[in-house]
Amino acid sequence: MSNEQTNITTATESAAPITAPEAEPFALVKKIGKTTYKVRIHFSTTSHETMSDKIKRMLKNEIQQM
């Protein structure tokens, strides 16, 4: 793994850059009963499939398994 750090800036570009290791990945937090779920997402930078295509493919596979 490389020691290089990628600079990430806010949408307004006015804040100081945050280096990738310091940045907290986005997480969806949902509490159900006494359990708290944190869901983090990751997108491949080399993928050629859109999110819409992926959802359609997953639904199609789900229907075929029924």
mmCIF file as Biopython writes it, N, C-alpha, C and O atoms, coordinates in Angstrom:
data_model
#
loop_
_atom_site.group_PDB
_atom_site.id
_atom_site.type_symbol
_atom_site.label_atom_id
_atom_site.label_alt_id
_atom_site.label_comp_id
_atom_site.label_asym_id
_atom_site.label_entity_id
_atom_site.label_seq_id
_atom_site.pdbx_PDB_ins_code
_atom_site.Cartn_x
_atom_site.Cartn_y
_atom_site.Cartn_z
_atom_site.occupancy
_atom_site.B_iso_or_equiv
_atom_site.auth_seq_id
_atom_site.auth_asym_id
_atom_site.pdbx_PDB_model_num
ATOM 1   N N  . MET A ? 1  ? 0.855   -1.178  0.000   1.0 0.0 1  A 1 
ATOM 2   C CA . MET A ? 1  ? 0.000   0.000   0.000   1.0 0.0 1  A 1 
ATOM 3   C C  . MET A ? 1  ? 0.892   1.230   0.000   1.0 0.0 1  A 1 
ATOM 4   O O  . MET A ? 1  ? 1.928   1.253   0.665   1.0 0.0 1  A 1 
ATOM 5   N N  . SER A ? 2  ? 0.505   2.215   -0.721  1.0 0.0 2  A 1 
ATOM 6   C CA . SER A ? 2  ? 1.287   3.432   -0.864  1.0 0.0 2  A 1 
ATOM 7   C C  . SER A ? 2  ? 1.126   4.328   0.358   1.0 0.0 2  A 1 
ATOM 8   O O  . SER A ? 2  ? 0.087   4.308   1.018   1.0 0.0 2  A 1 
ATOM 9   N N  . ASN A ? 3  ? 2.157   5.115   0.654   1.0 0.0 3  A 1 
ATOM 10  C CA . ASN A ? 3  ? 2.096   6.061   1.756   1.0 0.0 3  A 1 
ATOM 11  C C  . ASN A ? 3  ? 1.530   7.398   1.319   1.0 0.0 3  A 1 
ATOM 12  O O  . ASN A ? 3  ? 1.386   8.305   2.139   1.0 0.0 3  A 1 
ATOM 13  N N  . GLU A ? 4  ? 1.201   7.537   0.023   1.0 0.0 4  A 1 
ATOM 14  C CA . GLU A ? 4  ? 0.649   8.788   -0.478  1.0 0.0 4  A 1 
ATOM 15  C C  . GLU A ? 4  ? -0.734  9.020   0.102   1.0 0.0 4  A 1 
ATOM 16  O O  . GLU A ? 4  ? -1.481  8.075   0.357   1.0 0.0 4  A 1 
ATOM 17  N N  . GLN A ? 5  ? -1.067  10.289  0.307   1.0 0.0 5  A 1 
ATOM 18  C CA . GLN A ? 5  ? -2.381  10.637  0.831   1.0 0.0 5  A 1 
ATOM 19  C C  . GLN A ? 5  ? -3.109  11.490  -0.197  1.0 0.0 5  A 1 
ATOM 20  O O  . GLN A ? 5  ? -2.512  12.378  -0.806  1.0 0.0 5  A 1 
ATOM 21  N N  . THR A ? 6  ? -4.384  11.227  -0.390  1.0 0.0 6  A 1 
ATOM 22  C CA . THR A ? 6  ? -5.191  11.983  -1.316  1.0 0.0 6  A 1 
ATOM 23  C C  . THR A ? 6  ? -5.883  13.100  -0.556  1.0 0.0 6  A 1 
ATOM 24  O O  . THR A ? 6  ? -6.460  12.865  0.506   1.0 0.0 6  A 1 
ATOM 25  N N  . ASN A ? 7  ? -5.830  14.310  -1.089  1.0 0.0 7  A 1 
ATOM 26  C CA . ASN A ? 7  ? -6.506  15.432  -0.449  1.0 0.0 7  A 1 
ATOM 27  C C  . ASN A ? 7  ? -7.967  15.447  -0.852  1.0 0.0 7  A 1 
ATOM 28  O O  . ASN A ? 7  ? -8.298  15.325  -2.031  1.0 0.0 7  A 1 
ATOM 29  N N  . ILE A ? 8  ? -8.838  15.596  0.136   1.0 0.0 8  A 1 
ATOM 30  C CA . ILE A ? 8  ? -10.275 15.670  -0.086  1.0 0.0 8  A 1 
ATOM 31  C C  . ILE A ? 8  ? -10.730 17.000  0.468   1.0 0.0 8  A 1 
ATOM 32  O O  . ILE A ? 8  ? -10.418 17.335  1.611   1.0 0.0 8  A 1 
ATOM 33  N N  . THR A ? 9  ? -11.465 17.768  -0.326  1.0 0.0 9  A 1 
ATOM 34  C CA . THR A ? 9  ? -11.937 19.065  0.144   1.0 0.0 9  A 1 
ATOM 35  C C  . THR A ? 9  ? -13.452 19.052  0.222   1.0 0.0 9  A 1 
ATOM 36  O O  . THR A ? 9  ? -14.112 18.198  -0.370  1.0 0.0 9  A 1 
ATOM 37  N N  . THR A ? 10 ? -13.994 20.006  0.958   1.0 0.0 10 A 1 
ATOM 38  C CA . THR A ? 10 ? -15.442 20.109  1.081   1.0 0.0 10 A 1 
ATOM 39  C C  . THR A ? 10 ? -16.029 20.654  -0.204  1.0 0.0 10 A 1 
ATOM 40  O O  . THR A ? 10 ? -15.299 21.140  -1.068  1.0 0.0 10 A 1 
ATOM 41  N N  . ALA A ? 11 ? -17.341 20.577  -0.334  1.0 0.0 11 A 1 
ATOM 42  C CA . ALA A ? 11 ? -18.026 21.052  -1.536  1.0 0.0 11 A 1 
ATOM 43  C C  . ALA A ? 11 ? -17.809 22.543  -1.751  1.0 0.0 11 A 1 
ATOM 44  O O  . ALA A ? 11 ? -17.797 23.012  -2.889  1.0 0.0 11 A 1 
ATOM 45  N N  . THR A ? 12 ? -17.638 23.286  -0.667  1.0 0.0 12 A 1 
ATOM 46  C CA . THR A ? 12 ? -17.458 24.732  -0.798  1.0 0.0 12 A 1 
ATOM 47  C C  . THR A ? 12 ? -16.018 25.094  -1.109  1.0 0.0 12 A 1 
ATOM 48  O O  . THR A ? 12 ? -15.736 26.232  -1.484  1.0 0.0 12 A 1 
ATOM 49  N N  . GLU A ? 13 ? -15.097 24.142  -0.959  1.0 0.0 13 A 1 
ATOM 50  C CA . GLU A ? 13 ? -13.674 24.343  -1.217  1.0 0.0 13 A 1 
ATOM 51  C C  . GLU A ? 13 ? -13.064 25.407  -0.316  1.0 0.0 13 A 1 
ATOM 52  O O  . GLU A ? 13 ? -11.915 25.792  -0.530  1.0 0.0 13 A 1 
ATOM 53  N N  . SER A ? 14 ? -13.796 25.899  0.691   1.0 0.0 14 A 1 
ATOM 54  C CA . SER A ? 14 ? -13.273 26.959  1.542   1.0 0.0 14 A 1 
ATOM 55  C C  . SER A ? 14 ? -12.516 26.412  2.746   1.0 0.0 14 A 1 
ATOM 56  O O  . SER A ? 14 ? -11.678 27.109  3.318   1.0 0.0 14 A 1 
ATOM 57  N N  . ALA A ? 15 ? -12.795 25.200  3.127   1.0 0.0 15 A 1 
ATOM 58  C CA . ALA A ? 15 ? -12.146 24.612  4.294   1.0 0.0 15 A 1 
ATOM 59  C C  . ALA A ? 15 ? -10.786 24.037  3.900   1.0 0.0 15 A 1 
ATOM 60  O O  . ALA A ? 15 ? -10.532 23.781  2.723   1.0 0.0 15 A 1 
ATOM 61  N N  . ALA A ? 16 ? -9.928  23.838  4.876   1.0 0.0 16 A 1 
ATOM 62  C CA . ALA A ? 16 ? -8.623  23.231  4.619   1.0 0.0 16 A 1 
ATOM 63  C C  . ALA A ? 16 ? -8.820  21.787  4.182   1.0 0.0 16 A 1 
ATOM 64  O O  . ALA A ? 16 ? -9.739  21.119  4.657   1.0 0.0 16 A 1 
ATOM 65  N N  . PRO A ? 17 ? -7.963  21.290  3.278   1.0 0.0 17 A 1 
ATOM 66  C CA . PRO A ? 17 ? -8.118  19.908  2.807   1.0 0.0 17 A 1 
ATOM 67  C C  . PRO A ? 17 ? -7.957  18.901  3.938   1.0 0.0 17 A 1 
ATOM 68  O O  . PRO A ? 17 ? -7.215  19.133  4.893   1.0 0.0 17 A 1 
ATOM 69  N N  . ILE A ? 18 ? -8.661  17.783  3.818   1.0 0.0 18 A 1 
ATOM 70  C CA . ILE A ? 18 ? -8.576  16.687  4.774   1.0 0.0 18 A 1 
ATOM 71  C C  . ILE A ? 18 ? -7.886  15.540  4.054   1.0 0.0 18 A 1 
ATOM 72  O O  . ILE A ? 18 ? -8.269  15.203  2.933   1.0 0.0 18 A 1 
ATOM 73  N N  . THR A ? 19 ? -6.896  14.942  4.660   1.0 0.0 19 A 1 
ATOM 74  C CA . THR A ? 19 ? -6.233  13.816  4.028   1.0 0.0 19 A 1 
ATOM 75  C C  . THR A ? 19 ? -7.083  12.564  4.186   1.0 0.0 19 A 1 
ATOM 76  O O  . THR A ? 19 ? -7.807  12.422  5.172   1.0 0.0 19 A 1 
ATOM 77  N N  . ALA A ? 20 ? -6.999  11.667  3.229   1.0 0.0 20 A 1 
ATOM 78  C CA . ALA A ? 20 ? -7.864  10.491  3.183   1.0 0.0 20 A 1 
ATOM 79  C C  . ALA A ? 20 ? -7.855  9.672   4.472   1.0 0.0 20 A 1 
ATOM 80  O O  . ALA A ? 20 ? -8.935  9.311   4.940   1.0 0.0 20 A 1 
ATOM 81  N N  . PRO A ? 21 ? -6.704  9.354   5.078   1.0 0.0 21 A 1 
ATOM 82  C CA . PRO A ? 21 ? -6.748  8.548   6.309   1.0 0.0 21 A 1 
ATOM 83  C C  . PRO A ? 21 ? -7.486  9.237   7.457   1.0 0.0 21 A 1 
ATOM 84  O O  . PRO A ? 21 ? -8.007  8.563   8.345   1.0 0.0 21 A 1 
ATOM 85  N N  . GLU A ? 22 ? -7.536  10.585  7.450   1.0 0.0 22 A 1 
ATOM 86  C CA . GLU A ? 22 ? -8.220  11.304  8.517   1.0 0.0 22 A 1 
ATOM 87  C C  . GLU A ? 22 ? -9.718  11.404  8.267   1.0 0.0 22 A 1 
ATOM 88  O O  . GLU A ? 22 ? -10.486 11.582  9.212   1.0 0.0 22 A 1 
ATOM 89  N N  . ALA A ? 23 ? -10.148 11.293  7.019   1.0 0.0 23 A 1 
ATOM 90  C CA . ALA A ? 23 ? -11.554 11.461  6.665   1.0 0.0 23 A 1 
ATOM 91  C C  . ALA A ? 23 ? -12.361 10.266  7.154   1.0 0.0 23 A 1 
ATOM 92  O O  . ALA A ? 23 ? -11.958 9.119   6.964   1.0 0.0 23 A 1 
ATOM 93  N N  . GLU A ? 24 ? -13.483 10.533  7.773   1.0 0.0 24 A 1 
ATOM 94  C CA . GLU A ? 24 ? -14.391 9.487   8.240   1.0 0.0 24 A 1 
ATOM 95  C C  . GLU A ? 24 ? -15.285 9.081   7.080   1.0 0.0 24 A 1 
ATOM 96  O O  . GLU A ? 24 ? -15.944 9.945   6.501   1.0 0.0 24 A 1 
ATOM 97  N N  . PRO A ? 25 ? -15.339 7.791   6.710   1.0 0.0 25 A 1 
ATOM 98  C CA . PRO A ? 25 ? -16.214 7.379   5.613   1.0 0.0 25 A 1 
ATOM 99  C C  . PRO A ? 25 ? -17.674 7.606   5.979   1.0 0.0 25 A 1 
ATOM 100 O O  . PRO A ? 25 ? -18.066 7.467   7.138   1.0 0.0 25 A 1 
ATOM 101 N N  . PHE A ? 26 ? -18.469 7.956   4.981   1.0 0.0 26 A 1 
ATOM 102 C CA . PHE A ? 26 ? -19.889 8.192   5.206   1.0 0.0 26 A 1 
ATOM 103 C C  . PHE A ? 26 ? -20.538 6.913   5.716   1.0 0.0 26 A 1 
ATOM 104 O O  . PHE A ? 26 ? -20.260 5.827   5.210   1.0 0.0 26 A 1 
ATOM 105 N N  . ALA A ? 27 ? -21.389 7.041   6.705   1.0 0.0 27 A 1 
ATOM 106 C CA . ALA A ? 27 ? -22.084 5.880   7.255   1.0 0.0 27 A 1 
ATOM 107 C C  . ALA A ? 27 ? -23.543 6.228   7.503   1.0 0.0 27 A 1 
ATOM 108 O O  . ALA A ? 27 ? -23.859 7.306   8.005   1.0 0.0 27 A 1 
ATOM 109 N N  . LEU A ? 28 ? -24.415 5.318   7.152   1.0 0.0 28 A 1 
ATOM 110 C CA . LEU A ? 28 ? -25.833 5.427   7.472   1.0 0.0 28 A 1 
ATOM 111 C C  . LEU A ? 28 ? -26.012 4.738   8.816   1.0 0.0 28 A 1 
ATOM 112 O O  . LEU A ? 28 ? -25.644 3.573   8.968   1.0 0.0 28 A 1 
ATOM 113 N N  . VAL A ? 29 ? -26.567 5.437   9.786   1.0 0.0 29 A 1 
ATOM 114 C CA . VAL A ? 29 ? -26.739 4.887   11.128  1.0 0.0 29 A 1 
ATOM 115 C C  . VAL A ? 29 ? -28.231 4.708   11.387  1.0 0.0 29 A 1 
ATOM 116 O O  . VAL A ? 29 ? -29.016 5.646   11.240  1.0 0.0 29 A 1 
ATOM 117 N N  . LYS A ? 30 ? -28.607 3.506   11.772  1.0 0.0 30 A 1 
ATOM 118 C CA . LYS A ? 30 ? -30.014 3.198   12.045  1.0 0.0 30 A 1 
ATOM 119 C C  . LYS A ? 30 ? -30.085 2.379   13.320  1.0 0.0 30 A 1 
ATOM 120 O O  . LYS A ? 30 ? -29.403 1.362   13.452  1.0 0.0 30 A 1 
ATOM 121 N N  . LYS A ? 31 ? -30.905 2.818   14.252  1.0 0.0 31 A 1 
ATOM 122 C CA . LYS A ? 31 ? -31.072 2.088   15.504  1.0 0.0 31 A 1 
ATOM 123 C C  . LYS A ? 31 ? -32.399 1.341   15.446  1.0 0.0 31 A 1 
ATOM 124 O O  . LYS A ? 31 ? -33.454 1.935   15.223  1.0 0.0 31 A 1 
ATOM 125 N N  . ILE A ? 32 ? -32.326 0.032   15.650  1.0 0.0 32 A 1 
ATOM 126 C CA . ILE A ? 32 ? -33.517 -0.819  15.692  1.0 0.0 32 A 1 
ATOM 127 C C  . ILE A ? 32 ? -33.485 -1.543  17.032  1.0 0.0 32 A 1 
ATOM 128 O O  . ILE A ? 32 ? -32.624 -2.387  17.279  1.0 0.0 32 A 1 
ATOM 129 N N  . GLY A ? 33 ? -34.432 -1.200  17.884  1.0 0.0 33 A 1 
ATOM 130 C CA . GLY A ? 33 ? -34.428 -1.761  19.231  1.0 0.0 33 A 1 
ATOM 131 C C  . GLY A ? 33 ? -33.197 -1.293  19.983  1.0 0.0 33 A 1 
ATOM 132 O O  . GLY A ? 33 ? -32.922 -0.095  20.050  1.0 0.0 33 A 1 
ATOM 133 N N  . LYS A ? 34 ? -32.453 -2.239  20.550  1.0 0.0 34 A 1 
ATOM 134 C CA . LYS A ? 34 ? -31.235 -1.902  21.288  1.0 0.0 34 A 1 
ATOM 135 C C  . LYS A ? 34 ? -29.977 -2.036  20.426  1.0 0.0 34 A 1 
ATOM 136 O O  . LYS A ? 34 ? -28.862 -1.867  20.920  1.0 0.0 34 A 1 
ATOM 137 N N  . THR A ? 35 ? -30.159 -2.339  19.140  1.0 0.0 35 A 1 
ATOM 138 C CA . THR A ? 35 ? -29.025 -2.532  18.244  1.0 0.0 35 A 1 
ATOM 139 C C  . THR A ? 35 ? -28.878 -1.345  17.310  1.0 0.0 35 A 1 
ATOM 140 O O  . THR A ? 35 ? -29.851 -0.909  16.695  1.0 0.0 35 A 1 
ATOM 141 N N  . THR A ? 36 ? -27.666 -0.822  17.202  1.0 0.0 36 A 1 
ATOM 142 C CA . THR A ? 36 ? -27.373 0.275   16.290  1.0 0.0 36 A 1 
ATOM 143 C C  . THR A ? 36 ? -26.573 -0.279  15.119  1.0 0.0 36 A 1 
ATOM 144 O O  . THR A ? 36 ? -25.531 -0.904  15.315  1.0 0.0 36 A 1 
ATOM 145 N N  . TYR A ? 37 ? -27.057 -0.051  13.908  1.0 0.0 37 A 1 
ATOM 146 C CA . TYR A ? 37 ? -26.394 -0.517  12.701  1.0 0.0 37 A 1 
ATOM 147 C C  . TYR A ? 37 ? -25.711 0.662   12.016  1.0 0.0 37 A 1 
ATOM 148 O O  . TYR A ? 37 ? -26.318 1.721   11.854  1.0 0.0 37 A 1 
ATOM 149 N N  . LYS A ? 38 ? -24.459 0.488   11.616  1.0 0.0 38 A 1 
ATOM 150 C CA . LYS A ? 38 ? -23.728 1.481   10.841  1.0 0.0 38 A 1 
ATOM 151 C C  . LYS A ? 38 ? -23.399 0.839   9.502   1.0 0.0 38 A 1 
ATOM 152 O O  . LYS A ? 38 ? -22.715 -0.183  9.447   1.0 0.0 38 A 1 
ATOM 153 N N  . VAL A ? 39 ? -23.883 1.437   8.433   1.0 0.0 39 A 1 
ATOM 154 C CA . VAL A ? 39 ? -23.653 0.900   7.099   1.0 0.0 39 A 1 
ATOM 155 C C  . VAL A ? 39 ? -22.764 1.878   6.348   1.0 0.0 39 A 1 
ATOM 156 O O  . VAL A ? 39 ? -23.121 3.040   6.158   1.0 0.0 39 A 1 
ATOM 157 N N  . ARG A ? 40 ? -21.615 1.402   5.929   1.0 0.0 40 A 1 
ATOM 158 C CA . ARG A ? 40 ? -20.694 2.224   5.146   1.0 0.0 40 A 1 
ATOM 159 C C  . ARG A ? 40 ? -20.715 1.733   3.706   1.0 0.0 40 A 1 
ATOM 160 O O  . ARG A ? 40 ? -20.878 0.539   3.452   1.0 0.0 40 A 1 
ATOM 161 N N  . ILE A ? 41 ? -20.552 2.638   2.786   1.0 0.0 41 A 1 
ATOM 162 C CA . ILE A ? 41 ? -20.575 2.267   1.381   1.0 0.0 41 A 1 
ATOM 163 C C  . ILE A ? 41 ? -19.211 2.508   0.762   1.0 0.0 41 A 1 
ATOM 164 O O  . ILE A ? 41 ? -18.439 3.351   1.219   1.0 0.0 41 A 1 
ATOM 165 N N  . HIS A ? 42 ? -18.935 1.756   -0.276  1.0 0.0 42 A 1 
ATOM 166 C CA . HIS A ? 42 ? -17.681 1.889   -1.002  1.0 0.0 42 A 1 
ATOM 167 C C  . HIS A ? 42 ? -17.995 1.748   -2.486  1.0 0.0 42 A 1 
ATOM 168 O O  . HIS A ? 42 ? -18.698 0.824   -2.894  1.0 0.0 42 A 1 
ATOM 169 N N  . PHE A ? 43 ? -17.476 2.655   -3.278  1.0 0.0 43 A 1 
ATOM 170 C CA . PHE A ? 43 ? -17.663 2.599   -4.718  1.0 0.0 43 A 1 
ATOM 171 C C  . PHE A ? 43 ? -16.324 2.335   -5.378  1.0 0.0 43 A 1 
ATOM 172 O O  . PHE A ? 43 ? -15.329 2.990   -5.069  1.0 0.0 43 A 1 
ATOM 173 N N  . SER A ? 44 ? -16.304 1.386   -6.277  1.0 0.0 44 A 1 
ATOM 174 C CA . SER A ? 44 ? -15.094 1.073   -7.022  1.0 0.0 44 A 1 
ATOM 175 C C  . SER A ? 44 ? -14.804 2.189   -8.023  1.0 0.0 44 A 1 
ATOM 176 O O  . SER A ? 44 ? -15.711 2.660   -8.709  1.0 0.0 44 A 1 
ATOM 177 N N  . THR A ? 45 ? -13.568 2.602   -8.105  1.0 0.0 45 A 1 
ATOM 178 C CA . THR A ? 45 ? -13.190 3.640   -9.071  1.0 0.0 45 A 1 
ATOM 179 C C  . THR A ? 45 ? -12.996 3.069   -10.465 1.0 0.0 45 A 1 
ATOM 180 O O  . THR A ? 45 ? -12.879 3.822   -11.432 1.0 0.0 45 A 1 
ATOM 181 N N  . THR A ? 46 ? -12.960 1.742   -10.581 1.0 0.0 46 A 1 
ATOM 182 C CA . THR A ? 46 ? -12.749 1.111   -11.884 1.0 0.0 46 A 1 
ATOM 183 C C  . THR A ? 46 ? -14.019 0.499   -12.468 1.0 0.0 46 A 1 
ATOM 184 O O  . THR A ? 46 ? -13.986 -0.051  -13.568 1.0 0.0 46 A 1 
ATOM 185 N N  . SER A ? 47 ? -15.121 0.586   -11.758 1.0 0.0 47 A 1 
ATOM 186 C CA . SER A ? 47 ? -16.373 -0.013  -12.208 1.0 0.0 47 A 1 
ATOM 187 C C  . SER A ? 47 ? -16.974 0.750   -13.376 1.0 0.0 47 A 1 
ATOM 188 O O  . SER A ? 47 ? -16.868 1.974   -13.453 1.0 0.0 47 A 1 
ATOM 189 N N  . HIS A ? 48 ? -17.605 0.021   -14.282 1.0 0.0 48 A 1 
ATOM 190 C CA . HIS A ? 48 ? -18.288 0.632   -15.425 1.0 0.0 48 A 1 
ATOM 191 C C  . HIS A ? 48 ? -19.803 0.523   -15.288 1.0 0.0 48 A 1 
ATOM 192 O O  . HIS A ? 48 ? -20.538 0.934   -16.185 1.0 0.0 48 A 1 
ATOM 193 N N  . GLU A ? 49 ? -20.271 -0.026  -14.175 1.0 0.0 49 A 1 
ATOM 194 C CA . GLU A ? 49 ? -21.686 -0.240  -13.924 1.0 0.0 49 A 1 
ATOM 195 C C  . GLU A ? 49 ? -22.219 0.896   -13.048 1.0 0.0 49 A 1 
ATOM 196 O O  . GLU A ? 49 ? -21.620 1.235   -12.028 1.0 0.0 49 A 1 
ATOM 197 N N  . THR A ? 50 ? -23.353 1.480   -13.456 1.0 0.0 50 A 1 
ATOM 198 C CA . THR A ? 50 ? -23.960 2.541   -12.647 1.0 0.0 50 A 1 
ATOM 199 C C  . THR A ? 50 ? -24.699 1.921   -11.468 1.0 0.0 50 A 1 
ATOM 200 O O  . THR A ? 50 ? -24.951 0.716   -11.449 1.0 0.0 50 A 1 
ATOM 201 N N  . MET A ? 51 ? -25.044 2.745   -10.492 1.0 0.0 51 A 1 
ATOM 202 C CA . MET A ? 51 ? -25.789 2.257   -9.335  1.0 0.0 51 A 1 
ATOM 203 C C  . MET A ? 51 ? -27.138 1.698   -9.784  1.0 0.0 51 A 1 
ATOM 204 O O  . MET A ? 51 ? -27.586 0.665   -9.288  1.0 0.0 51 A 1 
ATOM 205 N N  . SER A ? 52 ? -27.774 2.382   -10.717 1.0 0.0 52 A 1 
ATOM 206 C CA . SER A ? 52 ? -29.060 1.918   -11.242 1.0 0.0 52 A 1 
ATOM 207 C C  . SER A ? 52 ? -28.919 0.539   -11.892 1.0 0.0 52 A 1 
ATOM 208 O O  . SER A ? 52 ? -29.747 -0.344  -11.664 1.0 0.0 52 A 1 
ATOM 209 N N  . ASP A ? 53 ? -27.869 0.356   -12.703 1.0 0.0 53 A 1 
ATOM 210 C CA . ASP A ? 53 ? -27.626 -0.939  -13.339 1.0 0.0 53 A 1 
ATOM 211 C C  . ASP A ? 53 ? -27.414 -2.036  -12.297 1.0 0.0 53 A 1 
ATOM 212 O O  . ASP A ? 53 ? -27.910 -3.153  -12.443 1.0 0.0 53 A 1 
ATOM 213 N N  . LYS A ? 54 ? -26.674 -1.701  -11.252 1.0 0.0 54 A 1 
ATOM 214 C CA . LYS A ? 54 ? -26.385 -2.684  -10.206 1.0 0.0 54 A 1 
ATOM 215 C C  . LYS A ? 54 ? -27.665 -3.105  -9.484  1.0 0.0 54 A 1 
ATOM 216 O O  . LYS A ? 54 ? -27.877 -4.293  -9.240  1.0 0.0 54 A 1 
ATOM 217 N N  . ILE A ? 55 ? -28.517 -2.137  -9.142  1.0 0.0 55 A 1 
ATOM 218 C CA . ILE A ? 55 ? -29.772 -2.447  -8.451  1.0 0.0 55 A 1 
ATOM 219 C C  . ILE A ? 55 ? -30.661 -3.312  -9.330  1.0 0.0 55 A 1 
ATOM 220 O O  . ILE A ? 55 ? -31.260 -4.275  -8.853  1.0 0.0 55 A 1 
ATOM 221 N N  . LYS A ? 56 ? -30.750 -2.972  -10.618 1.0 0.0 56 A 1 
ATOM 222 C CA . LYS A ? 56 ? -31.556 -3.778  -11.552 1.0 0.0 56 A 1 
ATOM 223 C C  . LYS A ? 56 ? -31.024 -5.203  -11.638 1.0 0.0 56 A 1 
ATOM 224 O O  . LYS A ? 56 ? -31.800 -6.158  -11.640 1.0 0.0 56 A 1 
ATOM 225 N N  . ARG A ? 57 ? -29.688 -5.351  -11.709 1.0 0.0 57 A 1 
ATOM 226 C CA . ARG A ? 57 ? -29.072 -6.666  -11.785 1.0 0.0 57 A 1 
ATOM 227 C C  . ARG A ? 57 ? -29.348 -7.472  -10.520 1.0 0.0 57 A 1 
ATOM 228 O O  . ARG A ? 57 ? -29.648 -8.664  -10.594 1.0 0.0 57 A 1 
ATOM 229 N N  . MET A ? 58 ? -29.247 -6.828  -9.364  1.0 0.0 58 A 1 
ATOM 230 C CA . MET A ? 58 ? -29.496 -7.519  -8.099  1.0 0.0 58 A 1 
ATOM 231 C C  . MET A ? 58 ? -30.951 -7.963  -7.991  1.0 0.0 58 A 1 
ATOM 232 O O  . MET A ? 58 ? -31.226 -9.074  -7.537  1.0 0.0 58 A 1 
ATOM 233 N N  . LEU A ? 59 ? -31.887 -7.105  -8.407  1.0 0.0 59 A 1 
ATOM 234 C CA . LEU A ? 59 ? -33.301 -7.475  -8.367  1.0 0.0 59 A 1 
ATOM 235 C C  . LEU A ? 59 ? -33.592 -8.635  -9.319  1.0 0.0 59 A 1 
ATOM 236 O O  . LEU A ? 59 ? -34.338 -9.554  -8.982  1.0 0.0 59 A 1 
ATOM 237 N N  . LYS A ? 60 ? -33.000 -8.581  -10.504 1.0 0.0 60 A 1 
ATOM 238 C CA . LYS A ? 60 ? -33.195 -9.654  -11.482 1.0 0.0 60 A 1 
ATOM 239 C C  . LYS A ? 60 ? -32.688 -10.979 -10.927 1.0 0.0 60 A 1 
ATOM 240 O O  . LYS A ? 60 ? -33.349 -12.007 -11.069 1.0 0.0 60 A 1 
ATOM 241 N N  . ASN A ? 61 ? -31.510 -10.958 -10.292 1.0 0.0 61 A 1 
ATOM 242 C CA . ASN A ? 61 ? -30.957 -12.178 -9.689  1.0 0.0 61 A 1 
ATOM 243 C C  . ASN A ? 61 ? -31.831 -12.688 -8.552  1.0 0.0 61 A 1 
ATOM 244 O O  . ASN A ? 61 ? -32.005 -13.896 -8.395  1.0 0.0 61 A 1 
ATOM 245 N N  . GLU A ? 62 ? -32.378 -11.775 -7.762  1.0 0.0 62 A 1 
ATOM 246 C CA . GLU A ? 62 ? -33.250 -12.139 -6.647  1.0 0.0 62 A 1 
ATOM 247 C C  . GLU A ? 62 ? -34.513 -12.838 -7.160  1.0 0.0 62 A 1 
ATOM 248 O O  . GLU A ? 62 ? -34.951 -13.834 -6.585  1.0 0.0 62 A 1 
ATOM 249 N N  . ILE A ? 63 ? -35.092 -12.317 -8.237  1.0 0.0 63 A 1 
ATOM 250 C CA . ILE A ? 63 ? -36.311 -12.901 -8.801  1.0 0.0 63 A 1 
ATOM 251 C C  . ILE A ? 63 ? -36.013 -14.292 -9.364  1.0 0.0 63 A 1 
ATOM 252 O O  . ILE A ? 63 ? -36.831 -15.202 -9.227  1.0 0.0 63 A 1 
ATOM 253 N N  . GLN A ? 64 ? -34.847 -14.463 -9.998  1.0 0.0 64 A 1 
ATOM 254 C CA . GLN A ? 64 ? -34.494 -15.755 -10.568 1.0 0.0 64 A 1 
ATOM 255 C C  . GLN A ? 64 ? -34.289 -16.827 -9.490  1.0 0.0 64 A 1 
ATOM 256 O O  . GLN A ? 64 ? -34.464 -18.016 -9.756  1.0 0.0 64 A 1 
ATOM 257 N N  . GLN A ? 65 ? -33.925 -16.414 -8.292  1.0 0.0 65 A 1 
ATOM 258 C CA . GLN A ? 65 ? -33.715 -17.366 -7.206  1.0 0.0 65 A 1 
ATOM 259 C C  . GLN A ? 65 ? -35.023 -17.837 -6.579  1.0 0.0 65 A 1 
ATOM 260 O O  . GLN A ? 65 ? -35.035 -18.838 -5.862  1.0 0.0 65 A 1 
ATOM 261 N N  . MET A ? 66 ? -36.103 -17.146 -6.833  1.0 0.0 66 A 1 
ATOM 262 C CA . MET A ? 66 ? -37.397 -17.497 -6.232  1.0 0.0 66 A 1 
ATOM 263 C C  . MET A ? 66 ? -38.012 -18.689 -6.919  1.0 0.0 66 A 1 
ATOM 264 O O  . MET A ? 66 ? -39.102 -19.123 -6.545  1.0 0.0 66 A 1 
#
